[in-house]
Each structure stands twice: as C-alpha cells, then as structure tokens.
Amino acid sequence: MSTRAMPNRSSDRIQLLQGTLDMLILRTLLAGPAHGHQIVKHIQRTTEELLQVEHGSLYPALHRLERRGWIAAKWEPAGKDSKREFKYYRLTAAGKRQLGAEESKWKQLTGAIARIMWPAEEN
Amino acid sequence: MRWWHRKDRERDLERELRADLELEAAEQAERGLSPEEARHAAQRAFGNAALVAEDVRQAWGWTWIESCLQDLRFGTRILVRSPGVSAAIVVSLALGLGATTAMFSLLNALLFKALPVAQPERLVVLSHGAGADLDATFPYPQFSLLRDRAQSTADLFAYSAGGAIRLRSAGADVKVQSQFVSGDYFRVLGIRPLLGRLLEPSDDVPGSPSAAVAVLGYRFWQSAFHGDPSIAGRHIMLDSVPFTIAGVAPRGFFGVEVGAYPDILLPTASHPLLYPKLKMLECKSCYWLSIMGRLQPGVGSSLALANLTAVWQPVRRETIWESMPERYRADYFAERVALAPGATGSSGYAGLRTHFTRPLYVLLAMTGVILLIAASNIANLLMARSLARQRELAVRLSIGARRGRLIRQLLTESALLAAAGLLAGVAVYRFSTGSLLHFLESRQPDVYLDTAPDLRVALFAAATVLLTLGIFGLLPALRATRARLAGALAESSHSVASRSRLSRLLLCGQIAMSFALLVAAILLARSLYDLRTFHAGFRRDRLLVIRPDTSQAVRKGGQIRDTRLVLSEIRSLPGVRSASASIVVPMTGSSWQRSFTSAEYAGKSDADYGCYENLVMPDFFRTVGTRLLMGRDLTERDDAAAPHVAVVNESFARRYWGAANPLGKQFRERDKPDLIAVAGVVEDAKYRDLRRPAPPTVYLPLLQAPSTLGWDINLEIWTYADPQSLIKPVRELLGRDMQGVPAKIQTFTDLIDQRLLYERLLTALSTCFGALAMLICGIGIYGVAAYSVSRRTAEIGVRMALGATPASVVRLVLGEQIVVAAAGLVAGSAGALLLTRFLRTWLFGVSPTDRLTLIAGALCLAAIAALATSIPARRAAGIDPMRALRHE
C-alpha cells in the first residue's frame, strides 16, 4: 500500500515514501472528525489535486490506523437534519502523539534531503 | 478488534464503502451528470471495490486465520456437495493408510522399538563363534566367570527361557512360561517392582535354599491372580517344588526378548531345584544362557569388546568340558566373543523376530502398493473434480484472485480429506493391528508384541499422509490453477487432453499395481492350497493326533505295555478305524536323526550317512496313510525277543541299495554292530517340512526299543468321521489310563495348519489386499469412465443425432477403457514378476511366472474393469441427443 502523487496532467506516478499517507490522514483529522470521502477530498483540495489518494490505499490505511489506536471511528449523521450516516474518524490522544512524532521525523528527513539537494542554499 | 467479530466488521466495511460511494456519486450528480453516469464515474474513482475490501481485510490482520477458516468452510461445502467422491477418497486413504501403518507398527514392535528399560542404548548382547556363525548362548560356568571378570567393562546378566512349568497355588493350577534370570537381571536393567521386590543377587546363590523365589510378570499376575495386591509372600508350587512369590514386575516389562512375555521369572540358582538331574549350573557343555550387559559409564563398545576379548580366552580355558574330544578343541579355542547393540532386545528363541520379519516386510510392501493405488485414485478423483471446477477457478483468477490463494484453497480441501482419512485410518489401523495380533496369539499362544503406537509410528503415519496428499493433492491443484484463463473460460469443458492423459496414466498404473497384488495373492493362495492338500506321504484328514506330555508323568519301565493297552482301548472306541503310536509325529517339527550304514554303501562325508528315524507301533502306516510299497508292516511279534527289523522309505532304500530289491537287506547304526533287516518299504513321506523332499527315513518297531525310554509316545487315530468328534471320548479314556498326564489332542489338519502359520497369514492378508486393490481400482476405473462420459456428453449427443447406435456408443466408452486396462495389465505383468520374486520362499508347487495365474488375474481385472465401465457406458447409451446438445 502506498500513497501515490499524481501530477495532474502527467501519467507518471511519483512513489511517495511509505507511511506518508498515514501522516497525511492524521494531520487531516487534527482539524476535526471526518469520513473517508472527506479525507480524500481534503487532501486533494489542499494539494491542488497534486496528490491523488486512491481509495484502494485509503481504506486499508484507515483501518490500520484504527487498529493501532491512533484514530477512532463512529457512525454519525452527516448533519443535524441529515439521515445519512457516515463513518467518522477522529484523532485519539495516541494519534496526536504519533502525529507529532511523524511530523518531526518528516522534518528531519526533508531537511536532510534538502541539504543534499541544494547545498548552496544552506549557507 | 477481534477476528471473531469479523461478520460485524465485514458489514461495517461494506456500509462505509457504500456510504462514501454514494456521496461521491451525489457530488458527481451535482456537477450535472445523470444519475447513471454519476454512479459509473463514482465507481471509476473508487476502482475495484472488491479489491479495496480485500486490501482492508489484510490491514485488519488475522487474515491468514480468517482465510484459512474461509477455505475450511468453503472446502467443507465443496466436499459435502459431492459426498460420493469425498467418501471414496476418504475410504481409500483410510484403508491404504491404516493397513500400511498397521504393518509398520508391527515391524516397529518387532525390530525398532527400544526395550522398556532404563537407557536401553547402553545394553549389549554377547555372542561367540568363528566367522559369521555366531551362537548367543553360554554355559553357566562361562557366564559366572565372565560376569565376575568383566565387571569394570559391563554389568553382565543372563537369562534363559525355562519352558512350561505347572504352577499350583490357592485357586490356581496353570501352566506357565518361565524364564530363568541371573540375580543382577533386574538391577542392571533398572526395573523397579510394581509390588513386593524383584530378584536380587542374594537370591541367585547356587545351592542356597533361598533361591526358591519367583517374580510374576504383570500380564500373568493380572490373568491368573486378577491383580491381587497381597500376592507378595504367597507360597506356590512349581512342578511340586515350593516357591515363594517375591513380587510383581511392572506393567509393560516383557523381558529382553522381543516376541515373548514370560509369566514367571526365577533365579538361575533355582534351576537345580526344579530339574535336579540336569545339573545345568555345573554343566560345561550345556549352552543355555543368553548373556546381555550394560556398559559401564564411559566405556564405548570397541573398548568393551577389547576388554571382553582379553577375559574371554582364559575363561574358555578354565571352563572347558573335560571330556571334549580332541578334534573339537581347535574349533573351541578359535571362537571369539562378539558384541551387538542390545537396545532393541534380543531375537531370542521365541522366533518371532526370525520368522516374522520377512513376511512383515512383504506385507508392508503390499500395503505400500495399496496406498499407492489409493493415492492415484485420490489424484484422479481430485483432478476430475478440479476440472469440473475449472470454470469456477478461471473466473476467480480473472477477477483478481491470486494463484497461490487458489492453490491454498485446493490444498485446504486436500487437508480436510487428509484429516478425515487420518481419523478413519486410525480406526483401520487399530482394527488391523488388533486382529493381526489376535490371529498370531490364537495360533501361537506365547507370542507377545508391544504394539502400543509410539512416536515412530505416529511420524510414519503423518509422513505417509503428507506425502500422499502432498503429492497427489498438489498435482491436481497445480494443474487446475495453471493460468490458461482465456482458454478455460472459452473452451468450457471440452477436450482437456493433457489432463485425461495424466489420469489415464494414473489409472494404468493403478491397474498395473492391482494386477501385481492380485497375482501375488493368487500365487500364495494356490501355494497354500497345494501345501494343504498334496499327498505328502500321509493323510491330511480324519486323523487325530494325541501328544501326551510325559515329562510330567512318573516314568515307569512298563510304559510300552501301557501304550499297547491304551491302543487296544482306543481301537474299541466307536468311530475309530485304526490307531497307532510313534515317537515322532510328522510335521510337528521334532526329529530324530541317526547315522546308518550298510555293507553295500560307502558314503563320502558324515552327512551322507545321516538319516531320519521314527519308532512306531504296528499299524502306523495304515493309520497315517503312508502306502506300503513292498514287504510287510511291523507287527506285534516284532518285539524285543524277535530279530531286529525295520521298514524304510524309498529314499533310504535307494541310497543304500540303489535299484536292487531292498527286502531282506541288512543295515546297522554306524557305530554299532547290531544288524537290522529290511522288512518292508514305504513311500517317501515328508518328515518335518512340507517343502523339502522327504529324507531317507527308517521306521523301527517301538516294541524293540530299549526299555529305558523316557520319551513322549504320541498316538495317531484314523477315524471314520470327523476326528473332532472323537476328541472328547479319547480325552476321557486317557484321563483314566494316563493318570492325569496332560495331553495335547488335535486333528492333524490343525497341526499342519499351525506349521503353516506364516503362509496362512501371508495368504489371508494378501488375499485381502488383492481384493482391496481390485475394489479401489474398480472405483478408480468407474470414476474416470463416468467422468469421461459426462465430459463427452455433447459429443456423444452429436454422434447419436447423426445416427450412432447405443451399441456403438457403449463400444466407444468401453474401447477407451480397454486400451487403458490392457496397457495396465502389460505393465502389471512386469510389476507382478518383480513382486513375486520376493514371495519365492513362500511359494509351493507353482512358479512365480505361472501362466495360468497371470491369465486368471488378468481375467479377474478385466471383469472388474468391464463392470466398472458398464455403468457409465449404459448411461452414455441412454443419452438423449436433444438434451445433450443443450447441455452446454
């Protein structure tokens, strides 16, 4: 299972690093509970459609995170007047800690990559 | 999350996916698409929903357990859906597996199982001899010196089967199998008493009165004393000598001799109490004790042998038999001492290991063949089924199922079958081991084999199942899932040539193996029939044999007169045609041998003078049915006062006088001057082995034998009707005449049957196996033919629509099988030749390549094949063309 970044007009797929999707999901949920579809849409909108999250990757990731206790799920109606229910995921305390950890790891990683890629800017 | 909440989660997942899908569709619809288009667009965005769900399930973990459970459930459903095929597979597996394991467990008990003692791997068995010709018995003086001098190398102990002894105690009067053991026996073996105490070195002091103690074997304690817990200290009489019971040996301890289980164990020092005249403890030429030992810690077997060899020659010098003739001395001192591992016990004199091992190997091979036949059946049935499911599998492959998953599914089904087969096989195994042992024990009462299944048997069974289903289950699975999607989907169930080639090959092999087994069974059955019926020089039926155990009786000088009296009384019983008596009853295995010579004869070696001998009462030949060819029978007048006469057989006459008329010719024992005249000549009669040619035999009048006879005199009675009916009156008569001397009364047929124990065992079992093979093979042929008909339904329909007659359709179906059967028979003939080579020892009067047997076997199998094919063939002939064409 992997997250794939899909440039809008290109068929080339950029394979993102393993576990990135988990981090993105956790970060999305930091804003508040959301169901699967909302999470997909949110990621797509925020990255201006640069990252396409496939359902085939999203749901397994959600269930995996739930199993680890980082997120919790509950069936709730979409709004006060709506009858339709969706499975809303929200961040747990453990999930917040995990998000923090992943964030700092990610920062270190991107920092390290940046230093190799653009050494001139370092100075 | 728990995997057993799976159903809820499954529903939850479906709901979640559906909700999001609907939302996506709703959003698409908002953009102005029609509901239909919106739904399609949403589905496109989602991708393969089933695959998404499968991936999520993987994220749940536990998937392998779940999918295994799934496989199990699905497999069970599939198996239950075709109960006939499943039952056929389970039954063939159970039969093959059960029979094979039963044979193996007997072999295991006979050869491989370690003795039930502490550290059996440290035990050694002693023997002595020159070259490969080893003797495993020793005189007592040699044993006692060896034991004392080899102490630093090994703790030696001795034992010897003591034969049957009469035991009397309060409430018990039975014959028991005794064994004499040295005082160290139990201590060295590391056996602890179940009750009381076991024998100790202090019990085994020659000459001491305290030697009159006995230890009971567990089985005997149970059967004769019903497990009486207060048995220790009880006084008993052994052959009218008082003994005290010291204790009881633990359950499962049968001694060190595989195949035997002594009832009672006595110290060697008590031997003189029971048999004072034999003086076995002093006798230097009586080889009667088997010696085993436990190596001292740190002593390896090569060091042990070196140490023992150093001790051996002095011991032999000191214990040499004083009156040993000079010519034997060189041989005596040339003998070396030898050591063999003793972990699995000694072969002993029970003879079970010596005589039963080879038949068991043959039977194991036969059951192995049965298993192979069953396994090819299983492969064929599985293959037919997986082909029937080809479309299902193809569909599953095409919607994204992984091949491994499908193979696992098919293997799960095999495993289910294996489990069922294993369970049923255990039942078959228990039944066949039990009945085999029962068969042996009922014919050979002293036989004991510990066949309790151990790890080795369990591993054997497990390996057998795994191999059988691994190979024969995996093969069809691999074939069935071979990715030929488009082909499989398009061609539906038409012509899958390679499969039917393989299945025909399997079938051919099956027929070949069944044929080989069948031929073996027929050959053995014919041999047994011949052995039981051919004219061996005596009659087989209407003959009653009475063998009194006179060793129990007070031996009076007047015994022969008594015999005459007994005979005349027996002759007056209603139903008796004639009666006689002899020292040796043919076929009992006992023999008397002496060297005779005549003035006309000059033999080269000692063996050329060796003859078999029997002492008989008058009327012996008429009674046992040996034809008198020349001269006269022995009569009452040929007694001690008359000149020495004899009746000889043809071989004897031919050896000593060639073609000349032997009547009146004289011969004598080699070292004695007394001449004996030939009074009559009888036909050659087998002496103790039905297979060997009759040896030169002399029949001397019992009435002329020296009066100091201490031998058992046996009686033979020729009856008008069933000899069984005379057993009771004869026993009553003997009860009066012989003062309570126990006698074994049996028909001659039974006596010979006892000698043919292993032939009968082999024949009975191989007949069963042959029948079993035919049955399994028949099922196989039926299965393949039925499958082939259902596969070709459409084709046959077309043929019939075009004018083929039902008869020609039957020919079509039969023809296909006939080719396979014929090929199988040809291959089977080769297999039969191979298999029957190992049977040569047990064959009699028939060659392993006997043409009649081969033809009979072939006809038998052809009949089975025709029968098995006729059902599907009839079904094919009844196919309705219209229906058949719509069939696809």
Interface residues (C-beta under 8 A of the other chain):
Chain A: M1 H35 G36 H37 E54 H55 G56 S57 Y59 P60 A61 H63 R64 E66 R67 W75 R84 E85 F86 K87
Chain B: M1 D12 L13 R15 E16 L17 A19 D20 E22 L23 E24 A45 F46 G47 N48 L51 V52 A53 D55 V56 Q58 A59 W60 G61
